[in-house]
Amino acid sequence: MSAMETAIRAEGLSKRFGDLQALAGLDLEVQAGEVFGYLGPNGAGKTTTIRLLLGLLRPTSGRAEIFGLDTQTETVAAHRRLAYVGGETSLWPSLTGAEPCICWAGCRAARTGPTWTS
């Protein structure tokens, strides 16, 4: 049996916005293929965590990795290994969930050649 690859790792991940402690010392490890629910009330730091993991925010302290890639120094390489669609995304509210994906796949194919068809 092969060792599981760590998909997400956070060590002491913290974020402050002025006096507001949005996230305090998160330690987290999720293995590749594992289904992981991240639940909590409004203001618990869920969105802040996701933005830190995506490299969209800089942590006040701590660090995070996606598939062993540092989310602050290897952001582009980490983004090649993941996909994220926020729950509040409403770019085209009349489209089905698949239709934006087909559109994005078409944009990618225009740059890199066909990789996916509907």
C-alpha positions in Angstrom: 0.0 0.0 0.0 1.4 3.4 -1.0 1.6 6.3 1.4 -1.2 8.9 1.1 -0.2 12.3 -0.4 -1.1 15.3 1.7 -3.4 17.5 -0.3 -3.8 20.3 2.2 -1.5 21.2 5.2 -1.8 24.2 7.5 0.6 24.8 10.4 -0.2 27.6 12.9 -2.1 29.5 10.2 -3.3 32.8 11.5 -4.7 36.0 10.0 -5.4 39.4 11.6 -7.2 42.3 10.0 -6.2 45.1 12.3 -7.6 44.3 15.8 -9.8 41.4 14.4 -8.3 37.9 14.8 -10.0 36.2 11.8 -8.1 32.9 12.1 -6.0 31.8 15.1 -3.3 29.1 14.8 -5.1 26.6 12.5 -3.4 23.2 12.2 -4.9 21.0 9.5 -4.0 18.1 7.3 -6.2 16.6 4.6 -5.0 13.6 2.5 -5.5 13.4 -1.3 -8.8 11.7 -2.0 -10.2 12.4 1.4 -13.6 14.2 1.7 -13.3 17.0 4.3 -16.2 19.3 5.4 -15.2 22.7 6.8 -18.2 24.0 8.7 -18.8 26.8 11.2 -21.0 29.8 11.9 -20.6 33.1 10.1 -17.4 34.8 11.1 -15.6 31.6 12.2 -12.8 32.0 9.6 -13.9 29.6 6.9 -13.6 32.0 4.0 -10.4 33.5 5.4 -8.9 30.0 5.6 -9.8 29.2 2.0 -8.3 32.5 0.8 -5.2 31.8 2.7 -5.0 28.3 1.2 -5.4 29.7 -2.3 -2.7 32.3 -1.7 -5.1 35.1 -2.1 -4.3 36.5 1.4 -1.0 36.5 3.2 -1.1 34.9 6.7 -0.1 36.9 9.7 1.7 33.8 10.9 2.0 30.2 10.0 2.1 28.5 6.7 0.0 26.4 4.3 0.7 23.9 1.5 -1.3 22.5 -1.3 0.2 19.1 -2.5 3.5 20.1 -0.9 3.6 23.5 -2.6 3.9 26.6 -0.4 0.8 28.7 -1.0 2.7 32.0 -0.7 5.8 31.2 -2.7 4.6 28.6 -5.2 1.0 29.9 -5.7 0.9 29.4 -9.5 2.1 25.8 -9.3 -0.4 25.1 -6.5 -3.2 26.5 -8.6 -2.4 24.1 -11.3 -3.3 21.3 -8.9 -6.7 22.5 -7.7 -9.9 24.2 -8.6 -12.1 26.4 -6.5 -15.6 27.9 -7.1 -16.9 30.0 -4.2 -20.4 29.5 -3.0 -21.3 33.1 -3.7 -20.2 33.0 -7.3 -23.0 34.4 -9.6 -21.2 35.5 -12.7 -24.0 34.1 -14.9 -27.0 33.3 -12.6 -29.1 31.9 -15.4 -26.6 29.2 -16.4 -26.5 25.6 -15.0 -23.5 24.5 -12.9 -22.0 22.7 -16.0 -22.3 25.6 -18.4 -19.6 27.9 -16.9 -17.3 24.9 -16.7 -17.8 24.2 -20.4 -17.1 27.9 -21.1 -13.9 27.8 -19.1 -12.8 24.6 -20.8 -13.3 26.3 -24.1 -11.1 29.2 -23.0 -8.4 26.8 -21.9 -8.6 24.9 -25.2 -8.2 28.1 -27.1 -4.8 28.6 -25.3 -3.5 25.1 -24.9 -5.5 22.9 -27.3 -8.5 20.7 -26.6 -8.4 18.8 -23.3 -12.1 18.3 -22.4 -15.4 18.0 -24.3 -19.0 18.1 -23.2 
